[in-house]
Every structure is written in structure tokens, then in C-alpha cells.
Amino acid sequence: MGERLRYARCANGWSIVYLSQLSGVSATTISCLERGIHGAALSNIRRFAEVLDVSIEFLGCFENLPQKTLGQKIKKVRLLQGLQLNEFAALVGVDSKTVRSWERDDRIPSGRPSVVLNEILKALPPSPSI
């Protein structure tokens, strides 16, 4: 993620300080992210994507997430949409703990939430073939 953040920032010709001012994320945090010292919170990835005019998928490297199981697909589509767990749960109409259990493949969606999920999962790009 750090390399992509640096790439997008430099492509705009911006300094870390300028990106910090635009995004509201400290310059120290941006520097640490770019150097791979720690990962970014989804909320920061959303801010950076908006300010830098790049996709959340690009910045978060979410295209590389696995999507073999239903739980992996649910998590991937949630992150591709830039949604926190609680935001996605509200969209589907369930508790965030339920979504977490789906993402861990501990439970399988059923009833109305499964219908909503099927519609949402249609937006998931096909799994890349190797």
C-alpha cells in the first residue's frame, strides 16, 4: 500500500506535508505508511483515495485479496467498496458481528441478507486466473 500511496502522491507532484493538509492525516503517519512501517486504516485509505483521485482498490491493493470462499468474497467486496464492517452490516441489514462471522466463514448468510449479498457480490470482479 505504501508504494502505491507514494506513487499517487508523487504523480500529483505533492509533498507529504501537502497530502497531510488535504487529507487530515499527519505527515508522520503518511511517511510511516509510505515506508511500510504500518498499515493504513480503511478510513485513511478512503481519505487518500478521494484526495488523490485514485480508487480505493488501487490504494488498498484489494485486487490481490483472495476470493475462494464466500467469506473471502464478502470481505473483498466490502473493502472494494471502502466500507467499514459496521457500514457494510447496515447496508445488508445485519449486525456487524454477523458480517464478521461470514467473513471468517463461521456462518453462511441466509434469508433476506443472503439475497442482498448476492446482489452486492455481483459487483465482485472475476477471480484472476494464474
N, C-alpha and C positions, 0 to 999 in steps of 0.2 A: 504494500500500500504506500509506503514511504517514497519509493521511486516514482510511482505514478503521481503522487501529490507534488513532488518536486518538479516533475516534468510539466504538469499542468500549470504550476506557478510560474516556472521559467518561460513557458510558451507564451504567457501573458506579459512577460517582462517585469514581473513583480518581485519585490524583496519579501523576505519572511515577515518583516515588520508591517509592510503594506497589506499582506494577506491577513495578518493578525488584526489589523484595524478594520478590514472589511468583514471578517468572519466573527470577530469577537472571541477568538481563541488565542491564547497567549503565544507570543513569539517563541518562548521556551518550549511550549508543548508542540508547536509546529516543527521546530528544529528536531525535537526528540522523535517525532513521528517520521520525519524525512530520513532520519538516520537509523530508523528501525529499532529504537530503544524500547518503545512500547507501541501497542496498537491503538487505533482510534476508536472512540465510542461512535456508535451509529449516528447519534445526534450531530457529532462533529463532521462525520463523513457527509451527512446531508447538507450541513452549512457550507462545507468546502465545495461540494458539487454545484450548489446553487451559485455561489460567488464566482467560481472558476468556469462556470457554464460547461461542465462535463457531466457525464452520467454517474449515478451512484454505483452502478455496476462496474464502471471503469475504475473509479477510485477505490472501491472496496474489494476489487478483484473477485467479485462474487460469481463471475462466469466460471471460475475454477472450482466452485463448491460441487461436491458430489450430488447426484440426484438418482441414486439407485433405488432407495427405499422411499416409501410415501413420506416418512418423516423428514428425510433429506430434501425431498421436493417441496414440502411445506415450508421448511426453513429457508430454502433458496429463494422461493418466490416472495416470501416475506421480506428478505433482505434486498432482493432486486427492486422491490417497491419502496425500499427505505423505511420500512415500518418497524417500530419498536414492538416488542411482544404484546404489550397492552393495547397498542393501536390496531394490530392485526386481529387480536381477540375481539375487540369491539366491532371490527368490520365483519367478522364471521358470526358474531353473536354468542360468544362463549367466554368463559373466564380465561385469564392468561395462563393459569396452571394447566388448563386443558390443552391449550396450544403447546405448551412446553412438553406435556406428555405425548402429544402427537409427534413433535419434532424428535423426541427420543425414541420413537416407535414403541412406546409403552402402551399406547391406546390407539385404536382406529376410529376415525370420525364416523359418526352415524347420524341419522335423522337430517333435519334441516341444515345443520352446519356442513354435513358432507356434500349437500347439493351446492351450497355457496362455495365450498372449497373446490369442487370440481370445476366450477366456472372460473375461479381465480387461477387454478392450476393450468388452464388452457393458455394462459399468458406465458407459461414457462417455456423457454426455448428448448428445442430438442437437445438431448444429451449429445455432446460432441463424440464423434467416433474416432477411435485411435487406430 
